[in-house]
Amino acid sequence: MFHAVIRAGRGMAGRQPVGRNVTVFPDDVFITSFPRSGNTWIRFLIGNLLRPDDPLTFNNLESRIPEIYSNSDQALKHLIRPRILKSHEAFEPRYPHVIYVVRDPRDVAVSKYHYNIATGVHPAGYPIERFITRFIAGEFDKCWGTWAEHVISWLSVQANPGFLLVRYEDLQEKPLVELQRIASFLQRCSFLHIDPSRQTLERTIELSTPERMRSLERQQGRRWLRLRKEREIKGYVAVREGTSGSWKSLLPPACVAQIESTWGIVMRQLSYLIRVSGQASLHPQNLSKPAHSQDEKSSLNPVNSQHQLLGTRDCRS
C-alpha cells in the first residue's frame, strides 16, 4: 500500500508544472525576461518565424514555445528538439542559449500596475504612487527579484555567444533588423531551417502584430492554459497596447523620478534616457565587475548572479 502511494505521488509530481527545475538539454533555447517585458510577443514572433506557413496561435502556443510554469517536465521532455522554452528566471547557469528580452522599467511598471488591477491584486483606483514604491522594492515578483536585480544577473553573460540581448523598444522601432538578429542567433543554435529572407521576416511581423494577437486572444483565450484563471476575471486582457513610452503620460513625475533615481545606472547601461540627474543608488560595479564563483560550471560560464543578488528565494511556480 505504501509503495502504491509513493508511485501515485511520483506520477502526480510528473504532471505538475515544473518551473525552475525543468530538465535542460544542450540544444535548448530559453526566451527569458522579467515579467511584463513582452515575452508573449517575442514568442509569437519566433513561433511565426519558425513556421510562417502554419502561424502561431494561442491554441498551439504551449505546444510549440511553452512556458516552464504551465507545463510538466514530462510533457516538455516529449517536445521535438531543439526546444524553445519561455522562462522568467533570473540568471540560470544551466541554460545553454538565452534570448533575453529587456524593457524600459517605467513601461514595465505601468504594465504591471494594470495587470495587478485587472487580476484583482489591487482594487480599482489603487494609488499608483504606493504601487511604484512596492514595485521598486520587488514585492510583487519576489521569486525573481527586482527589475534591476533580474537584468544585472543576465548582463553578466552579455558577451557570451550563447546569449542574445533584445530590447523591446528596438524590436518595435526596427523589427526587421532585430528579427534578423534573432534569426541568425537561432540558426547558430541548431535551427538551421529558418528562412531569414526579407519576405519571411515581413510575413512574421505581419502575423505577430498586437492587433492580430488581441483578435486571437478574444477567440482562443479561454482555451489557453496560461490564461484560464485570468480569463475568468471580467475584462481581463493579456495583450494590451504593447506600446513603448506610455509611462510618459501615465506615471506621475514623482514616480518616474523614484524609478530613475533607484535604477538609473542600469537604465543608462541599456541606453534608456532618464531625467533624474545625480547618482543612482545601484553602484556601477554591479554591472562592470561581477564577482566570479570559483567552482561555478555552466553552459554560459557567468557569475551565478541569481544567488548573489536574490539569495535563497524559492521560485518553483
DRENTI-568172 format. One record per residue (C-alpha): residue number from 1; residue in one letter; chain; y, x, z. Coordinates in nm, 4 decimals. Last residue first. Example, Ala and Ser with C-alpha at 12.3 -4.5 7.8 and 13.67 -1.06 7.14 Angstrom:
# residues 2
2, S, A, -0.1060, 1.3670, 0.7140
1, A, A, -0.4500, 1.2300, 0.7800
END
This chain:
# residues 317
317, S, A, 2.8037, 0.5775, -0.9530
316, R, A, 2.6841, 0.9128, -0.8235
315, C, A, 3.0197, 1.0626, -0.7335
314, D, A, 2.9982, 1.2302, -0.3932
313, R, A, 3.2897, 1.4403, -0.2755
312, T, A, 3.1786, 1.7779, -0.1419
311, G, A, 3.4914, 1.9808, -0.2080
310, L, A, 3.7037, 1.8451, -0.4903
309, L, A, 3.9021, 2.1524, -0.5848
308, Q, A, 3.6577, 2.4418, -0.5407
307, H, A, 3.3541, 2.2223, -0.5993
306, Q, A, 3.4900, 2.0952, -0.9296
305, S, A, 3.6340, 2.4341, -1.0149
304, N, A, 3.2933, 2.5952, -1.0546
303, V, A, 3.4534, 2.8867, -1.2358
302, P, A, 3.3550, 2.8929, -1.5969
301, N, A, 3.0455, 3.0087, -1.7874
300, L, A, 3.0272, 2.7164, -2.0331
299, S, A, 2.6495, 2.6744, -2.0237
298, S, A, 2.6393, 2.7582, -1.6553
297, K, A, 2.5413, 3.0196, -1.4028
296, E, A, 2.7607, 3.0656, -1.0958
295, D, A, 2.6473, 3.3591, -0.8793
294, Q, A, 2.9707, 3.5477, -0.8220
293, S, A, 3.1995, 3.2478, -0.8406
292, H, A, 3.5199, 3.3032, -1.0300
291, A, A, 3.8571, 3.2285, -0.8791
290, P, A, 4.0820, 3.0613, -1.1351
289, K, A, 4.3801, 3.2772, -1.2348
288, S, A, 4.6078, 3.1042, -1.4827
287, L, A, 4.5829, 2.7395, -1.3895
286, N, A, 4.5572, 2.7383, -1.0105
285, Q, A, 4.7808, 3.0456, -1.0163
284, P, A, 5.0590, 2.8147, -1.1339
283, H, A, 5.1059, 2.6704, -0.7814
282, L, A, 5.0961, 2.2930, -0.7650
281, S, A, 5.4016, 2.1511, -0.5870
280, A, A, 5.6356, 2.1678, -0.8824
279, Q, A, 5.9354, 2.3982, -0.8577
278, G, A, 6.2704, 2.2785, -0.9838
277, S, A, 6.3812, 2.0380, -1.2507
276, V, A, 6.2479, 1.6869, -1.2968
275, R, A, 6.2651, 1.5506, -1.6490
274, I, A, 5.9260, 1.6492, -1.7817
273, L, A, 5.8033, 1.7226, -2.1311
272, Y, A, 5.4257, 1.7339, -2.1620
271, S, A, 5.3186, 2.0589, -2.3272
270, L, A, 4.9760, 2.0779, -2.1560
269, Q, A, 5.0786, 2.3695, -1.9336
268, R, A, 5.4020, 2.1800, -1.8725
267, M, A, 5.2029, 1.8900, -1.7282
266, V, A, 5.0066, 2.1231, -1.5022
265, I, A, 5.3292, 2.2728, -1.3709
264, G, A, 5.4912, 1.9328, -1.3233
263, W, A, 5.2121, 1.7803, -1.1182
262, T, A, 5.3880, 1.6883, -0.7926
261, S, A, 5.7521, 1.6951, -0.9035
260, E, A, 5.6590, 1.5171, -1.2254
259, I, A, 5.4658, 1.2372, -1.0586
258, Q, A, 5.7351, 1.1699, -0.7981
257, A, A, 6.0163, 1.1944, -1.0515
256, V, A, 5.8490, 0.9330, -1.2701
255, C, A, 5.8046, 0.7067, -0.9685
254, A, A, 6.1721, 0.7442, -0.8728
253, P, A, 6.2771, 0.6676, -1.2296
252, P, A, 6.0930, 0.3329, -1.2205
251, L, A, 5.7888, 0.3274, -1.4500
250, L, A, 5.7608, 0.0655, -1.7239
249, S, A, 6.0152, 0.1672, -1.9882
248, K, A, 5.9459, 0.5396, -2.0088
247, W, A, 5.5873, 0.4885, -1.8910
246, S, A, 5.5091, 0.3322, -2.2290
245, G, A, 5.5198, 0.6832, -2.3735
244, S, A, 5.1959, 0.6698, -2.5675
243, T, A, 5.0396, 0.3482, -2.6931
242, G, A, 4.6876, 0.2197, -2.6385
241, E, A, 4.8076, -0.1397, -2.6438
240, R, A, 4.5253, -0.2598, -2.4192
239, V, A, 4.1525, -0.2361, -2.4844
238, A, A, 3.9652, -0.3461, -2.1715
237, V, A, 4.1261, -0.6899, -2.1417
236, Y, A, 4.0875, -0.9063, -1.8299
235, G, A, 4.2485, -1.2494, -1.8653
234, K, A, 4.0120, -1.4302, -1.6329
233, I, A, 3.7829, -1.1925, -1.4488
232, E, A, 3.4223, -1.2420, -1.5583
231, R, A, 3.4925, -0.9818, -1.8248
230, E, A, 3.5186, -0.7163, -1.5535
229, K, A, 3.1645, -0.7770, -1.4330
228, R, A, 3.0026, -0.7655, -1.7768
227, L, A, 3.2311, -0.4959, -1.9116
226, R, A, 3.0121, -0.1834, -1.9210
225, L, A, 2.7109, -0.3847, -2.0324
224, W, A, 2.8938, -0.5092, -2.3409
223, R, A, 2.7675, -0.8622, -2.4102
222, R, A, 3.0770, -1.0327, -2.2740
221, G, A, 3.2967, -0.8040, -2.4801
220, Q, A, 3.1481, -0.8984, -2.8172
219, Q, A, 3.3942, -1.1259, -2.9971
218, R, A, 3.7115, -1.0645, -2.7965
217, E, A, 3.6202, -0.6960, -2.7634
216, L, A, 3.5658, -0.6668, -3.1374
215, S, A, 3.9150, -0.8025, -3.2040
214, R, A, 4.0600, -0.5651, -2.9456
213, M, A, 3.8800, -0.2733, -3.1130
212, R, A, 4.0097, -0.3765, -3.4541
211, E, A, 4.3676, -0.3892, -3.3291
210, P, A, 4.3291, -0.0638, -3.1322
209, T, A, 4.2338, 0.1072, -3.4601
208, S, A, 3.8899, 0.2643, -3.4841
207, L, A, 3.7568, 0.1483, -3.8207
206, E, A, 4.0746, 0.2567, -4.0009
205, I, A, 4.0612, 0.5977, -3.8335
204, T, A, 3.7027, 0.6497, -3.9470
203, R, A, 3.7856, 0.5426, -4.3038
202, E, A, 4.0717, 0.7941, -4.3101
201, L, A, 3.8376, 1.0664, -4.1868
200, T, A, 3.5740, 0.9743, -4.4438
199, Q, A, 3.8225, 0.9825, -4.7323
198, R, A, 3.9721, 1.3091, -4.6075
197, S, A, 3.6302, 1.4725, -4.6222
196, P, A, 3.4721, 1.5920, -4.2982
195, D, A, 3.1268, 1.4440, -4.3785
194, I, A, 2.9153, 1.4973, -4.0691
193, H, A, 2.5508, 1.5856, -4.1408
192, L, A, 2.5578, 1.9119, -3.9444
191, F, A, 2.5916, 1.7541, -3.6015
190, S, A, 2.4359, 2.0630, -3.4390
189, C, A, 2.7279, 2.1506, -3.2073
188, R, A, 2.9172, 2.3594, -3.4651
187, Q, A, 2.9423, 2.0475, -3.6797
186, L, A, 3.0724, 1.8630, -3.3743
185, F, A, 3.3573, 2.1115, -3.3391
184, S, A, 3.4500, 2.0840, -3.7073
183, A, A, 3.4549, 1.7030, -3.6833
182, I, A, 3.6712, 1.7128, -3.3682
181, R, A, 3.9208, 1.9443, -3.5344
180, Q, A, 3.9271, 1.7202, -3.8427
179, L, A, 3.9880, 1.4233, -3.6135
178, E, A, 4.2884, 1.6052, -3.4710
177, V, A, 4.4428, 1.6738, -3.8105
176, L, A, 4.3761, 1.3266, -3.9457
175, P, A, 4.4988, 1.1547, -3.6286
174, K, A, 4.8409, 1.3233, -3.6214
173, E, A, 5.0596, 1.1326, -3.3744
172, Q, A, 4.7892, 0.9285, -3.2058
171, L, A, 4.5427, 1.2143, -3.1728
170, D, A, 4.8244, 1.4390, -3.0580
169, E, A, 4.9112, 1.1901, -2.7822
168, Y, A, 4.5557, 1.1723, -2.6548
167, R, A, 4.5463, 1.5493, -2.6247
166, V, A, 4.2127, 1.6949, -2.7265
165, L, A, 4.0699, 2.0084, -2.5635
164, L, A, 3.7459, 2.1339, -2.7171
163, F, A, 3.4953, 2.3363, -2.5139
162, G, A, 3.1775, 2.5088, -2.6323
161, P, A, 3.3794, 2.7918, -2.7871
160, N, A, 3.5091, 2.8852, -2.4367
159, A, A, 3.8834, 2.9494, -2.4124
158, Q, A, 3.9538, 2.6225, -2.2287
157, V, A, 3.6930, 2.6898, -1.9618
156, S, A, 3.9315, 2.6946, -1.6622
155, L, A, 4.1153, 2.4037, -1.8216
154, W, A, 3.8298, 2.1814, -1.7056
153, S, A, 3.8868, 2.2050, -1.3292
152, I, A, 4.2621, 2.2060, -1.3799
151, V, A, 4.2488, 1.8677, -1.5534
150, H, A, 4.0445, 1.6999, -1.2808
149, E, A, 4.2531, 1.8425, -0.9987
148, A, A, 4.5710, 1.7358, -1.1795
147, W, A, 4.4567, 1.3752, -1.2312
146, T, A, 4.3445, 1.3520, -0.8698
145, G, A, 3.9872, 1.3792, -0.7516
144, W, A, 3.6850, 1.2582, -0.9486
143, C, A, 3.4871, 1.0966, -0.6638
142, K, A, 3.8080, 0.9705, -0.5076
141, D, A, 3.9181, 0.7693, -0.8068
140, F, A, 4.1542, 0.5146, -0.6472
139, E, A, 4.2927, 0.7144, -0.3539
138, G, A, 4.3818, 1.0250, -0.5524
137, A, A, 4.7006, 1.1012, -0.3579
136, I, A, 4.9016, 1.0720, -0.6804
135, F, A, 4.7600, 0.7229, -0.7317
134, R, A, 4.8415, 0.6225, -0.3724
133, T, A, 5.2072, 0.7171, -0.4098
132, I, A, 5.2162, 0.5586, -0.7553
131, F, A, 5.0734, 0.2302, -0.6216
130, R, A, 5.3358, 0.2008, -0.3489
129, E, A, 5.6121, 0.2418, -0.6056
128, I, A, 5.4313, -0.0036, -0.8340
127, P, A, 5.4713, -0.2739, -0.5731
126, Y, A, 5.1823, -0.5232, -0.6153
125, G, A, 5.3206, -0.8139, -0.8177
124, A, A, 4.9803, -0.9567, -0.8961
123, P, A, 4.7348, -0.8651, -0.6225
122, H, A, 4.5732, -0.5206, -0.6229
121, V, A, 4.2085, -0.4303, -0.6764
120, G, A, 4.1697, -0.7636, -0.8542
119, T, A, 4.0378, -0.6359, -1.1859
118, A, A, 4.3561, -0.7123, -1.3802
117, I, A, 4.5757, -0.5655, -1.1037
116, N, A, 4.3771, -0.2438, -1.0868
115, Y, A, 4.3686, -0.2120, -1.4655
114, H, A, 4.7434, -0.2676, -1.4964
113, Y, A, 4.8105, 0.0105, -1.2450
112, K, A, 4.5519, 0.2378, -1.4050
111, S, A, 4.7183, 0.2051, -1.7440
110, V, A, 5.0628, 0.2781, -1.5991
109, A, A, 4.9293, 0.5784, -1.4073
108, V, A, 4.7526, 0.7160, -1.7145
107, D, A, 5.0808, 0.6804, -1.9024
106, R, A, 5.2581, 0.8952, -1.6428
105, P, A, 4.9575, 1.1262, -1.6329
104, D, A, 5.0058, 1.2135, -2.0033
103, R, A, 4.6548, 1.2060, -2.1467
102, V, A, 4.3702, 1.4565, -2.1625
101, V, A, 4.0453, 1.4217, -2.3539
100, Y, A, 3.7875, 1.6957, -2.3017
99, I, A, 3.5288, 1.7323, -2.5748
98, V, A, 3.2560, 1.9263, -2.3971
97, H, A, 2.9516, 2.1247, -2.5077
96, P, A, 2.6844, 2.2771, -2.2802
95, Y, A, 2.7475, 2.0543, -1.9737
94, R, A, 2.5591, 2.2100, -1.6816
93, P, A, 2.8678, 2.3620, -1.5220
92, E, A, 3.0276, 2.0228, -1.4518
91, F, A, 3.4049, 2.0364, -1.4131
90, A, A, 3.5385, 1.6947, -1.3188
89, E, A, 3.3075, 1.4131, -1.4174
88, H, A, 3.4323, 1.1180, -1.6193
87, S, A, 3.1424, 1.1190, -1.8634
86, K, A, 3.0558, 0.9733, -2.2020
85, L, A, 2.7498, 1.1036, -2.3824
84, I, A, 2.6863, 1.2424, -2.7310
83, R, A, 2.3224, 1.3195, -2.7980
82, P, A, 2.1595, 1.5683, -3.0336
81, R, A, 1.9086, 1.4193, -3.0152
80, I, A, 1.7795, 1.0653, -3.0583
79, L, A, 1.8058, 0.8723, -2.7351
78, H, A, 1.4949, 0.8370, -2.5219
77, K, A, 1.6285, 1.0646, -2.2469
76, L, A, 1.9246, 0.8309, -2.2047
75, A, A, 1.6970, 0.5384, -2.1234
74, Q, A, 1.5067, 0.7340, -1.8585
73, D, A, 1.8269, 0.8700, -1.7104
72, S, A, 1.9430, 0.5143, -1.6592
71, N, A, 2.2540, 0.3770, -1.8235
70, S, A, 2.5910, 0.2428, -1.7080
69, Y, A, 2.7369, 0.5478, -1.5320
68, I, A, 2.6195, 0.8051, -1.7891
67, E, A, 2.8202, 0.6476, -2.0678
66, P, A, 2.6500, 0.5757, -2.3961
65, I, A, 2.7507, 0.7056, -2.7395
64, R, A, 2.4996, 0.5422, -2.9736
63, S, A, 2.3039, 0.2903, -2.7658
62, E, A, 2.5945, 0.2097, -2.5361
61, L, A, 2.8315, 0.1474, -2.8275
60, N, A, 2.5935, -0.0774, -3.0221
59, N, A, 2.7240, -0.4220, -2.9268
58, F, A, 3.0765, -0.2995, -2.8516
57, T, A, 3.0947, -0.1981, -3.2157
56, L, A, 3.0545, 0.1279, -3.4074
55, P, A, 3.0548, 0.1117, -3.7810
54, D, A, 2.7470, 0.1486, -4.0050
53, D, A, 2.8833, 0.3084, -4.3231
52, P, A, 3.1152, 0.5381, -4.1248
51, R, A, 2.8213, 0.6736, -3.9230
50, L, A, 2.9146, 0.9986, -3.7469
49, L, A, 3.2888, 0.9495, -3.7883
48, N, A, 3.2560, 0.5891, -3.6729
47, G, A, 3.0909, 0.6995, -3.3493
46, I, A, 3.3450, 0.9780, -3.3058
45, L, A, 3.6436, 0.7485, -3.3460
44, F, A, 3.4885, 0.4754, -3.1339
43, R, A, 3.4020, 0.7188, -2.8562
42, I, A, 3.7550, 0.8573, -2.8696
41, W, A, 3.8938, 0.5055, -2.8242
40, T, A, 3.6665, 0.4500, -2.5232
39, N, A, 3.7783, 0.7764, -2.3615
38, G, A, 4.1478, 0.6922, -2.3855
37, S, A, 4.2753, 0.8524, -2.0643
36, R, A, 4.2209, 0.5645, -1.8209
35, P, A, 3.9707, 0.7643, -1.6115
34, F, A, 3.9966, 1.1472, -1.6240
33, S, A, 3.8175, 1.2675, -1.9313
32, T, A, 3.4860, 1.3845, -2.0722
31, I, A, 3.3148, 1.3320, -2.4043
30, F, A, 2.9930, 1.5236, -2.3444
29, V, A, 2.7956, 1.6921, -2.6232
28, D, A, 2.4267, 1.7619, -2.5696
27, D, A, 2.2436, 2.0343, -2.7646
26, P, A, 2.1129, 2.2254, -2.4609
25, F, A, 1.9812, 1.9077, -2.2927
24, V, A, 2.1209, 1.7625, -1.9694
23, T, A, 1.9340, 1.5231, -1.7406
22, V, A, 2.1873, 1.2960, -1.5741
21, N, A, 2.2506, 1.3543, -1.2038
20, R, A, 2.6228, 1.2800, -1.2270
19, G, A, 2.5670, 0.9169, -1.3207
18, V, A, 2.2063, 0.7990, -1.3438
17, P, A, 2.2444, 0.4234, -1.3688
16, Q, A, 1.9253, 0.2830, -1.2127
15, R, A, 1.6109, 0.2248, -1.4185
14, G, A, 1.4263, 0.5378, -1.3090
13, A, A, 1.5088, 0.4561, -0.9483
12, M, A, 1.3283, 0.1237, -0.9856
11, G, A, 1.0160, 0.3016, -1.1056
10, R, A, 1.0392, 0.5525, -0.8243
9, G, A, 1.0651, 0.2707, -0.5750
8, A, A, 0.7641, 0.0954, -0.7262
7, R, A, 0.5626, 0.4152, -0.7067
6, I, A, 0.6609, 0.4651, -0.3426
5, V, A, 0.5724, 0.1033, -0.2604
4, A, A, 0.2345, 0.1450, -0.4283
3, H, A, 0.1767, 0.4663, -0.2312
2, F, A, 0.2373, 0.2812, 0.0968
1, M, A, 0.0000, 0.0000, 0.0000
END
